[in-house]
């Protein structure tokens, strides 16, 4: 596309054209109105003059007869810039006046008409136009009085010229202005296009130029920059994840492969093969679990799970997870307790349940008290799931009395595949806290870690359901009524 | 049992057909959505195993058409999309169960057996009996022989589900889905712990155990002799 082609295709230019057309139409109609009114005014003036003269002349004729009429005619016709006069006898012969020739039939029709004429004293042989009135007088004589229309024509000519010029000026200024504006806009758009091309080519750090005027293009550029910022962050996250996946999935895959190879090489009996295959299946199940967890985190982080949200009570989640994990904790020589107060939330129940489940699993796995540090009493072996409402927040927390997470490591703990030094020796995918954190973020909350002196408090901080308190209050009131 | 597998991936389809035939079922194969629809429509199958993403016609629309035509054959949806919303979408479209890929054949088999029994008609008996174990669904009473057993509400539901599908393998995920209504995958053996508690209540001190662990698959409740 040529530069000019680009220019005339801009919105600014097209808008200018539309305005141009509108202004030209406006100017034309204004001038037309002016011309028409002027013409009417001149015609009116002529009519008044002619009527007055006819009245005068008819009066003279009536009082002083034909000779008086002819005398007056002679006088008037000779004045400079005189009107047109003609008196005819009943046989049609011209008796007096300054009209040399007329269009045929004009003198025969009474009343107003527009006609071509020639003056008696005219040197040139050109026809002029005049507005004339013919009246029948007594005894068959006819009187014609009229006025040249040259004035009117000239007036009209002036207006027409003005119209031409003004439209020309409007068009020239309009197109010039359009090109100017279009070029300005085009220049800025081209700058933006250049940046976007660089970004598309892979340089995600590029940002659109933002001017100082704060106009709509600047605001657009600012918003696009914010979007680019977010995209860059997401891409970085994605890259980090894929690096981590590559690393942490390759390890078990390598293990899997080695086992299969070893089993093949060692040509043992059927029992050996069977054992090797069973371990292989176990290992691949672990891989699938890791994969599922990663997908789930990705979905929670990208906000895709937002479609599946409903209203529920966080207390139900706490109770449900307690019920599910209580025997497991007991098997591990721990006590799982629950303390749940009504806490209405709006969210994905499944994901929140899983987040709490992960926290509980972590507490059971890593929250064992260190016998060397504190006496192993019942309180130290207790894990508490708690759901409660605090202002406009719903807190779902899991507290253990194990070694906890050192303050400096807490931020680190939610990252994918991070397994803190202390837990390296225990099995686990290292994704549990990342998922819990992603779930919290999805719901507009966060995962917080605190100190339980000793131990860890992991808390999902979620926003309370808007307008949920009334309904829930009604529900809780139900309980004592039923009991009564 | 006659099973129709609608799956476009040749290798996994062949594997399924072979595996089903090995356990003694008749398994037919359709490689795309249109073929699957006409076979499901004309053939008399006990269960359909439908992949979600199929050439020519996708799995969900296939199920939708079957259901519109009044075909109520139980459908198990197989899908690489394993997330909760996809599962809900699948069940809403008319599927009866949803199994994300990759799956173990044991899991698939267990689910299909449960599904096909549903086809026979709802078994809404008020009392389940396995050997001398008896569960009354109305009064929530459980007894083994002459001994009355005291179960926690959840243990009762666990046992109820197992006894409803007595003689069939029930996997851990099936239990988590149907007894607890969770669809996530716990990283620990929570279900095993619940089972062992239940087992200690119904089998401990009795000569013949009823609750069996099926290796690599799950659990089954049945009278040992049968």
Interface residues (C-beta under 8 A of the other chain):
Chain A: X278 X281 X284 X285 X288 X289 X292 X293 X295 X296 X299 X304 X305 X307 X308 X320 X323 X324 X325 X327 X328 X331 X348 X350 X351 X353 X354 X357 X358 X361 X364 X365 X428 X429 X432
Chain B: X82 X83 X84 X85 X88 X100 X102 X104 X154 X180 X182 X183 X184 X185 X186 X187 X188 X189 X190 X193 X194 X197 X216
